[in-house]
Amino acid sequence: MTDLVNISDLTIRFHTYEGIVQALNGVNLSIGEEETLGLVGETGSGKTITGLALLRLIMPPGKIEGGSILFGSDDGTVDLLKISETEMRKIRGSQIAMIFQEPGAALNPVFSIGDQLTEAILLHRREEVARLAADNLRRLLSGKSSFMMNVLKPLNITRVKIYRNISENRRQALSHIIEKTPFVRRMVRGLRGEADKIALSLLREVEIPDAVRIMKQYPYELSGGMKQRIVIAMALSCCSKLIIADEPTTSLDVTIQVQIIELLKKLKAELHSSLLYITHNLGVAAEICDRVAVMYAGNICEVASVYDIFKNPLHPYTKALMAAVPKPGVEPRAIGGSVADAFSLPSGCPFHPRCQEVMNTCSLDCPTLTEVAPGHFVACHLFRGENSGISN
């Protein structure tokens, strides 16, 4: 399988007044083309930070201090941590999209659903929308004015640049005059009309009933499940190559969760996209993912196919997570101790203070991911050196 994303030695720190938060500590991870990778772990393990790093949206006092994120963009493989902000803006939304955990917080309460969807479409698919609008206008004017047809034919709306050499004030004044001309106003209406059509098709794609009415409504008028579908539609509006879903079903009813999961699986298959699914729900990960990466305290503990993770978990933390999941006839077991403090992580393996299989070397040396079986990677001293042949 060809990798779409390859994260290598990613390190992120938050420099606060209380101290330095060690958010990610040399994370290594890959996402294949058209693959669904699940990222699971307890709250505060660094799952969301990993997703935000892919979009380069780590805000101060956070700082990406090392590593690389290689992404197979439309222009070839690029390191997302080295390209300019202008280049990154072209990738955000159009090639990498994110479905946020709280749909209510992701939607602007003062704009209608239609306004928010068409804004994303006009921003990232402007050439396509402009082409459709120009085609419609050509048809409207066909046979009426051969002169206008000759003007419209070579027109490329997205590349029109108005007098770059004049001052900003004059440029704004000229823009206001141009916007009031009937021809330009008709073109703008044409752009919005085409964007509205695409938005309506997206709402129907995410199985929203009465899409025309929903386009005119505001976020507060919709249920949680409906808002989540809107956010998914916005993420899919640009047919992104990678979709990051940050616990999109956490705040929803169980029945709605199933619908959203099935919807994501269907849309991912239709768009041939890759999906990074961030969750703390192992049941959801088992349902939707191809591979699963287990994360603890900013470190990747184990990576394997979804079948291997659930059939044969190897890392003590993965085993503890599985034991904490309620099962019929089996009493769940809580993981002893507390989550490692990101301000002062323990030396060596960050899980060793809570581990039931701890050894002397665990507090001295932090293990690296080791391939113990084809496609199955574990970061644990139990699977290194003389202990690598231990039976599980």
Secondary structure, 3 states (H helix, E strand, C coil): CCEEEEEEEEEEEEEECCEEEEEEEEEEEEEECCCEEEEECCCCCCHHHHHHHHCCCCCCCEEEEEEEEEEEECCEEEECCCCCHHHHHHHECCCEEEECCCHHHHCCCCCCHHHHHHHHHHHHCHHHHHHHHHHHHHHHHCCCCHHHHHHHCCCCHHHCCCCCCCCHHHHHHHHHHHHCCHHHHHHHHHHHHHHHHHHHHHHHHCCCCCHHHHHCCCHHHCCHHHHHHHHHHHHHCCCCCEEEEECCCCCCCHHHHHHHHHHHHHHHHHHCCEEEEEECCHHHHHHHCCEEEEEECCEEEEEEEHHHHHHCCCCHHHHHHHHHCCECCECCCCCCCCCCCCCCCCCCCCCHHHCCCCCHHHHCCCCCCEEEECCEEECCHHHCHHHCCCCC
